[in-house]
Amino acid sequence: MYGLCDCNNFYASCERVFDPSLEGRPVIVLSNNDGCVIARSNEAKRLGIRMGHPYYQLRELLRQHDVAVFSANFALYGDMSRRVMNLLRSFVPATEIYSIDEAFLDLSGMESGRLDAFGHRLARTVRQHTGIPVSIGIAPTKTLAKIASKLCKQYPKLDGCCYMHRPEQIEKVLRRFPISDVWGVGPRWLQVLGAHGVRTAWDFTQLPEEWVRRKMHVAGLRMWNELQGRACIGFEEMPAAKKRIATTRTFDRDVDDYEELHRRIAQYTAASAEKLRRQKSVCGEMGVFILTDRHKENSPQYYENRIQKLSVLTDSTLELTARATELLRSIYRKGYGYKRAGVVLSDLHSTEGLQCDLFDATDRRKHDRLMSAMDRLNAVYGRHKIMTAAEGPDPFKMNRNHLSRRYTTDWNQIIKVKV
């Protein structure tokens, strides 16, 4: 059996933990630079606020309905996530972290007759110890556990856990569950399945196996089996290394100056390179993009990106920054106010067993020692203490006018209790 623990409206729930007056009140959380909505409480969803909705378009609605607005506090959310995940690990043989607010649970070896009670007890314990409400789905496969978790969110009477294991129970759920909400069904497959009359998860399970294999290949066949209760997706305790690393930002204002844009791209490159080294990878391809504000219809619009293969695999901030500068110079155009930019590293490979390039004239050991020393110093003394000259002396400050305190990671901002 597999379990899936999903934190409900995670970012909004984190804000409510430290401000009980927010219970029952609509809450939204904004993206970097307070650009658009990235999290909503159930009350905010009922007001029609969409994910990705630009903040400036919502001001009047937010005022009318007394909606609580917060800037993204990733230091708080990351720490609260660690607390939830550590608690889950103490209850089950193994966990697989799927995202900041989701984790699969290995329930092998547990008696099936006790799983329902176990799930409810785990949900209550997580809420009691961390303040975060969760929805736990338990089922024979990962895909079915995902569906059970979604049902748990839809039906509050389930009280935090949905244990879905009987074949007749699973069939009843799949007959009503939209195929678009099944884990792994993207727009391309949705179009293919829709053309063949597939509207629900049950419709999909009734397709011939040979058709699924021919049209959707191995991944589709794995999903088809999972929905029928045959586990095909393995359990991984260690999170898989990312296949692509991106650092992108929306600016708090339009940027038309090349030097400022260059500094920002250099900072995003350094952040991406640090992530690359953290997962012990090197990259063979790099991309840079810039674009204007599409919401300003009367302003000139421009979008351009450039992707380039690297001659030698690398994780060096110095080498990647030099290449990012070349790419930015090739796509930058005067006369535009840029609103967003980003750096994308792809074609990633593990550093273990990596074969060196015979014609590489760079002293790789020197680069490795320098990057290692830089990462250690930044880890001890704080981010951006050691940086490249291209990044400039200070990191750009984000526009976060609704930022809550870092209650759990900063002694100066710890919550105060009056008695």
C-alpha positions as CSV (number, residue, x, y, z in Angstrom):
1,M,0.0,0.0,0.0
2,Y,1.0,3.6,-0.7
3,G,0.1,6.8,1.0
4,L,0.2,10.4,-0.3
5,C,0.2,13.2,2.3
6,D,-0.7,16.6,0.8
7,C,-0.7,19.8,2.8
8,N,-3.9,21.7,2.3
9,N,-3.4,25.2,0.7
10,F,0.1,25.0,2.1
11,Y,1.4,28.6,1.9
12,A,-1.8,30.0,3.2
13,S,-1.9,27.4,6.0
14,C,1.6,28.4,7.0
15,E,0.5,32.0,7.5
16,R,-2.5,30.9,9.5
17,V,-0.4,28.9,11.9
18,F,1.1,32.1,13.4
19,D,-2.1,34.2,13.1
20,P,-5.2,32.4,14.2
21,S,-7.3,35.4,13.4
22,L,-6.9,34.4,9.7
23,E,-9.1,31.2,10.2
24,G,-12.2,31.6,8.1
25,R,-10.9,34.7,6.3
26,P,-9.8,34.6,2.7
27,V,-6.0,34.4,2.3
28,I,-3.8,34.7,-0.8
29,V,0.0,34.5,-1.2
30,L,1.7,36.4,-4.0
31,S,4.7,35.5,-6.2
32,N,8.1,37.2,-6.2
33,N,7.8,41.0,-6.4
34,D,4.1,40.7,-5.4
35,G,3.3,39.9,-9.1
36,C,0.5,37.3,-9.1
37,V,-1.4,34.8,-6.9
38,I,0.4,31.5,-6.2
39,A,-1.6,30.2,-3.3
40,R,-5.2,30.6,-2.0
41,S,-7.3,29.5,0.9
42,N,-10.6,27.8,0.2
43,E,-12.4,31.1,1.0
44,A,-10.3,32.9,-1.6
45,K,-11.0,30.2,-4.2
46,R,-14.8,30.7,-3.6
47,L,-14.4,34.4,-4.5
48,G,-13.2,33.4,-7.9
49,I,-9.5,34.3,-7.4
50,R,-7.5,32.2,-9.9
51,M,-3.9,30.9,-9.6
52,G,-1.7,33.3,-11.6
53,H,-4.2,36.1,-11.3
54,P,-2.2,39.5,-11.4
55,Y,-2.3,41.2,-8.1
56,Y,-3.0,44.7,-9.5
57,Q,-6.2,43.4,-11.1
58,L,-7.6,42.2,-7.8
59,R,-7.1,45.2,-5.5
60,E,-10.7,46.3,-5.4
61,L,-12.0,42.7,-4.9
62,L,-9.5,42.1,-2.1
63,R,-10.6,45.3,-0.3
64,Q,-14.3,44.5,-0.6
65,H,-13.9,41.0,0.9
66,D,-11.2,41.8,3.5
67,V,-8.8,39.3,1.9
68,A,-5.5,38.9,3.8
69,V,-2.6,39.4,1.4
70,F,0.9,38.0,1.9
71,S,4.2,38.2,0.0
72,A,5.8,34.8,-0.5
73,N,7.8,33.9,2.6
74,F,9.8,31.0,1.3
75,A,12.1,30.9,4.4
76,L,9.0,30.2,6.5
77,Y,7.4,27.8,4.1
78,G,10.6,25.8,3.6
79,D,11.1,25.3,7.3
80,M,7.4,24.4,7.9
81,S,7.8,21.8,5.1
82,R,10.8,20.3,6.8
83,R,8.9,20.0,10.1
84,V,6.0,18.2,8.3
85,M,8.3,15.8,6.4
86,N,10.4,15.0,9.5
87,L,7.2,14.1,11.4
88,L,6.0,11.9,8.5
89,R,9.3,10.0,8.6
90,S,8.8,9.1,12.2
91,F,5.6,7.3,11.4
92,V,6.4,5.2,8.3
93,P,9.3,3.0,7.1
94,A,10.2,5.5,4.3
95,T,9.0,8.6,2.6
96,E,9.5,10.1,-0.9
97,I,9.2,13.8,-1.0
98,Y,7.4,14.8,-4.1
99,S,7.2,18.6,-3.6
100,I,7.4,21.2,-0.9
101,D,3.9,20.2,0.3
102,E,3.5,16.5,-0.8
103,A,5.2,13.2,0.2
104,F,4.5,9.6,-0.7
105,L,4.5,7.2,2.2
106,D,5.7,3.6,2.2
107,L,3.0,1.6,4.0
108,S,4.3,-1.9,3.1
109,G,4.2,-4.3,6.0
110,M,1.3,-2.6,7.7
111,E,-1.9,-4.5,8.3
112,S,-4.6,-3.4,5.8
113,G,-7.3,-3.5,8.5
114,R,-5.5,-0.8,10.5
115,L,-4.5,1.6,7.7
116,D,-7.7,3.7,7.9
117,A,-7.2,4.4,11.6
118,F,-3.5,5.0,11.0
119,G,-4.2,7.6,8.3
120,H,-6.6,9.5,10.5
121,R,-4.2,9.4,13.4
122,L,-1.3,10.6,11.3
123,A,-3.4,13.5,9.9
124,R,-4.4,14.6,13.4
125,T,-0.9,14.4,14.6
126,V,0.5,16.5,11.8
127,R,-2.1,19.1,12.5
128,Q,-1.5,19.1,16.2
129,H,2.3,19.2,16.0
130,T,2.7,21.6,13.1
131,G,-0.6,23.4,12.7
132,I,-0.8,22.4,9.0
133,P,-4.0,20.6,7.8
134,V,-3.2,17.7,5.5
135,S,-5.1,15.3,3.3
136,I,-3.9,11.7,3.3
137,G,-4.8,9.2,0.5
138,I,-4.1,5.5,0.9
139,A,-4.4,3.1,-2.0
140,P,-2.7,0.1,-3.7
141,T,-0.8,2.4,-6.1
142,K,0.8,5.8,-6.2
143,T,-1.7,7.1,-8.8
144,L,-4.7,5.9,-6.8
145,A,-3.2,7.3,-3.6
146,K,-3.1,10.7,-5.5
147,I,-6.8,10.4,-6.4
148,A,-7.7,9.4,-2.8
149,S,-5.8,12.5,-1.5
150,K,-7.8,14.7,-3.8
151,L,-11.1,13.1,-2.7
152,C,-10.0,13.8,0.9
153,K,-9.7,17.5,0.0
154,Q,-13.1,17.6,-1.7
155,Y,-15.0,15.9,1.1
156,P,-14.3,17.3,4.6
157,K,-16.4,14.5,6.1
158,L,-13.4,12.1,5.4
159,D,-11.7,14.0,8.2
160,G,-8.1,14.0,6.8
161,C,-7.8,10.5,5.3
162,C,-9.3,8.6,2.4
163,Y,-8.5,4.8,2.4
164,M,-9.4,3.5,-1.0
165,H,-8.7,-0.2,-1.4
166,R,-11.8,-2.3,-2.3
167,P,-12.2,-2.9,-6.1
168,E,-15.8,-1.8,-6.1
169,Q,-14.9,1.3,-4.2
170,I,-12.1,2.1,-6.7
171,E,-14.4,1.6,-9.7
172,K,-17.1,3.9,-8.3
173,V,-14.5,6.6,-7.8
174,L,-12.9,6.2,-11.2
175,R,-16.2,6.3,-13.0
176,R,-16.7,9.9,-11.8
177,F,-13.1,11.1,-11.6
178,P,-12.1,13.4,-14.6
179,I,-9.2,12.1,-16.7
180,S,-7.8,15.6,-16.7
181,D,-7.2,15.4,-12.9
182,V,-5.3,12.1,-13.1
183,W,-1.6,12.3,-12.1
184,G,0.5,12.4,-15.3
185,V,-2.1,13.4,-17.8
186,G,-0.9,16.5,-19.6
187,P,-2.4,18.7,-22.3
188,R,-1.0,16.5,-25.1
189,W,-2.4,13.2,-23.8
190,L,-5.7,14.9,-22.8
191,Q,-6.2,15.9,-26.4
192,V,-5.5,12.3,-27.6
193,L,-7.7,10.7,-25.0
194,G,-10.5,13.3,-25.6
195,A,-10.5,12.4,-29.3
196,H,-11.2,8.8,-28.4
197,G,-14.1,9.7,-26.0
198,V,-12.2,9.3,-22.8
199,R,-13.7,11.6,-20.2
200,T,-13.1,9.8,-16.9
201,A,-10.3,7.7,-15.3
202,W,-12.6,4.7,-15.7
203,D,-13.0,5.3,-19.5
204,F,-9.2,5.2,-19.7
205,T,-9.0,1.8,-17.9
206,Q,-11.4,0.3,-20.5
207,L,-9.2,1.1,-23.4
208,P,-7.4,-1.9,-24.9
209,E,-3.9,-2.5,-23.6
210,E,-2.4,-2.6,-27.1
211,W,-3.9,0.8,-28.0
212,V,-2.5,2.4,-24.8
213,R,0.9,0.9,-25.5
214,R,0.9,2.1,-29.1
215,K,-0.5,5.6,-28.5
216,M,1.0,6.5,-25.1
217,H,4.0,4.2,-24.9
218,V,5.5,3.0,-21.6
219,A,4.5,5.9,-19.4
220,G,0.8,5.7,-20.5
221,L,0.8,1.9,-20.0
222,R,2.2,2.4,-16.5
223,M,-0.6,4.8,-15.7
224,W,-3.2,2.4,-17.2
225,N,-2.0,-0.4,-14.9
226,E,-1.7,1.9,-11.8
227,L,-5.4,2.9,-12.2
228,Q,-6.3,-0.8,-12.2
229,G,-4.5,-1.4,-8.9
230,R,-1.3,-2.8,-10.3
231,A,1.7,-0.9,-8.8
232,C,4.1,0.1,-11.5
233,I,5.7,3.3,-10.2
234,G,8.5,2.5,-7.7
235,F,9.3,4.1,-4.4
236,E,12.3,6.3,-4.1
237,E,13.5,7.5,-0.7
238,M,16.0,9.9,-2.1
239,P,14.6,12.6,-4.4
240,A,15.7,12.2,-8.0
241,A,18.2,14.8,-9.3
242,K,16.5,17.5,-11.4
243,K,16.8,17.2,-15.1
244,R,16.7,20.9,-15.6
245,I,17.5,23.9,-13.3
246,A,16.0,27.3,-13.8
247,T,16.2,30.6,-12.0
248,T,13.7,33.2,-13.2
249,R,12.3,36.4,-11.8
250,T,9.7,39.0,-12.5
251,F,11.0,42.5,-11.8
252,D,9.3,45.0,-9.5
253,R,9.6,47.6,-12.3
254,D,10.5,47.7,-16.0
255,V,14.3,47.5,-16.6
256,D,15.8,49.0,-19.8
257,D,19.4,49.4,-18.7
258,Y,21.7,46.7,-20.0
259,E,24.1,46.8,-17.0
260,E,21.3,46.2,-14.5
261,L,19.9,43.4,-16.6
262,H,23.4,41.9,-16.9
263,R,23.7,42.0,-13.1
264,R,20.4,40.2,-12.6
265,I,21.3,37.5,-15.1
266,A,24.6,37.0,-13.4
267,Q,22.9,36.6,-10.0
268,Y,20.4,34.1,-11.5
269,T,23.3,32.2,-13.1
270,A,25.1,32.0,-9.7
271,A,22.0,30.7,-8.0
272,S,21.5,28.1,-10.7
273,A,25.1,27.0,-10.5
274,E,24.9,26.6,-6.8
275,K,21.8,24.3,-7.2
276,L,23.7,22.4,-9.8
277,R,26.6,21.7,-7.5
278,R,24.3,20.9,-4.6
279,Q,22.9,17.9,-6.5
280,K,26.4,17.0,-7.7
281,S,25.6,17.6,-11.4
282,V,27.2,19.4,-14.4
283,C,25.4,20.9,-17.3
284,G,26.0,20.8,-21.1
285,E,23.4,23.3,-22.2
286,M,22.5,26.8,-21.1
287,G,19.7,29.2,-22.0
288,V,18.9,32.8,-21.2
289,F,15.6,34.7,-21.9
290,I,14.2,38.2,-21.5
291,L,10.7,39.6,-22.1
292,T,8.7,42.7,-21.6
293,D,5.4,43.1,-19.7
294,R,2.6,41.5,-21.8
295,H,0.0,43.2,-19.6
296,K,1.1,46.6,-20.9
297,E,-0.7,46.4,-24.3
298,N,0.3,49.9,-25.3
299,S,4.0,49.4,-24.7
300,P,6.3,47.8,-27.3
301,Q,6.6,44.1,-26.8
302,Y,9.7,41.9,-27.1
303,Y,10.6,38.3,-26.2
304,E,13.8,36.5,-27.0
305,N,15.7,33.5,-25.8
306,R,18.9,31.9,-26.8
307,I,20.0,28.3,-26.0
308,Q,23.6,27.1,-26.5
309,K,25.4,23.9,-26.1
310,L,28.5,24.1,-23.9
311,S,31.8,22.7,-25.3
312,V,32.6,21.1,-21.9
313,L,30.3,20.0,-19.1
314,T,30.6,22.4,-16.1
315,D,29.2,23.5,-12.8
316,S,31.5,26.5,-12.4
317,T,29.8,29.8,-11.7
318,L,32.6,31.6,-13.5
319,E,32.3,29.7,-16.7
320,L,28.5,29.8,-16.7
321,T,28.4,33.5,-16.0
322,A,30.7,34.2,-18.9
323,R,28.5,32.2,-21.2
324,A,25.3,33.8,-19.9
325,T,26.8,37.2,-20.6
326,E,27.4,36.2,-24.2
327,L,23.8,35.0,-24.6
328,L,22.3,38.1,-23.0
329,R,24.4,40.4,-25.3
330,S,23.1,38.5,-28.3
331,I,19.4,38.9,-27.4
332,Y,19.3,42.4,-25.7
333,R,17.7,45.2,-27.7
334,K,17.6,48.8,-26.7
335,G,14.3,50.7,-26.4
336,Y,12.3,48.1,-24.4
337,G,11.4,47.9,-20.7
338,Y,12.0,44.3,-19.6
339,K,9.8,42.8,-16.9
340,R,11.2,39.3,-16.6
341,A,14.4,37.3,-17.2
342,G,15.8,33.9,-16.5
343,V,18.5,31.4,-16.8
344,V,17.9,27.7,-17.6
345,L,20.5,24.9,-17.2
346,S,19.8,21.6,-19.0
347,D,21.5,18.5,-20.4
348,L,22.5,17.7,-16.8
349,H,24.9,14.8,-15.9
350,S,26.0,13.4,-12.6
351,T,29.6,14.2,-11.6
352,E,30.1,10.6,-10.5
353,G,32.1,8.7,-13.1
354,L,32.2,11.7,-15.4
355,Q,34.6,11.3,-18.3
356,C,36.9,14.3,-18.8
357,D,37.4,16.0,-22.1
358,L,40.8,15.3,-23.6
359,F,41.1,18.8,-25.1
360,D,39.8,20.7,-22.1
361,A,42.6,23.3,-21.2
362,T,40.8,24.5,-18.0
363,D,42.2,23.5,-14.6
364,R,39.0,21.7,-13.4
365,R,40.5,21.0,-10.0
366,K,41.2,24.6,-9.4
367,H,37.6,25.5,-10.4
368,D,36.2,22.8,-8.1
369,R,38.2,24.0,-5.1
370,L,37.2,27.6,-5.7
371,M,33.5,26.7,-6.1
372,S,33.6,24.5,-3.0
373,A,35.1,27.2,-0.9
374,M,32.6,29.8,-2.1
375,D,29.7,27.5,-1.3
376,R,31.0,26.7,2.2
377,L,31.5,30.4,3.0
378,N,28.1,31.4,1.8
379,A,26.6,28.5,3.8
380,V,28.2,29.7,7.0
381,Y,28.0,33.5,6.6
382,G,24.8,33.8,4.6
383,R,24.0,33.9,0.9
384,H,25.7,36.5,-1.4
385,K,28.6,37.0,1.0
386,I,31.0,35.7,-1.7
387,M,30.0,36.5,-5.3
388,T,31.3,37.2,-8.7
389,A,32.1,40.8,-9.8
390,A,29.4,40.5,-12.5
391,E,26.7,40.1,-9.8
392,G,27.6,43.5,-8.2
393,P,28.0,44.3,-4.5
394,D,24.4,43.7,-3.4
395,P,21.6,41.4,-4.5
396,F,18.5,43.1,-5.9
397,K,15.8,43.5,-3.3
398,M,12.4,42.1,-4.2
399,N,9.2,44.1,-3.8
400,R,7.6,42.2,-0.9
401,N,5.2,44.7,0.8
402,H,3.1,42.1,2.5
403,L,5.9,39.9,4.0
404,S,5.2,38.1,7.3
405,R,7.9,37.4,9.8
406,R,10.4,34.4,9.6
407,Y,8.9,33.0,12.9
408,T,10.9,29.8,12.8
409,T,14.2,30.7,11.3
410,D,15.2,34.1,12.8
411,W,15.6,34.7,16.5
412,N,14.9,38.4,16.0
413,Q,11.5,37.6,14.4
414,I,10.4,34.8,16.7
415,I,6.8,35.0,17.8
416,K,6.1,36.8,21.1
417,V,3.4,35.5,23.5
418,K,1.9,37.8,26.1
419,V,0.4,36.3,29.3
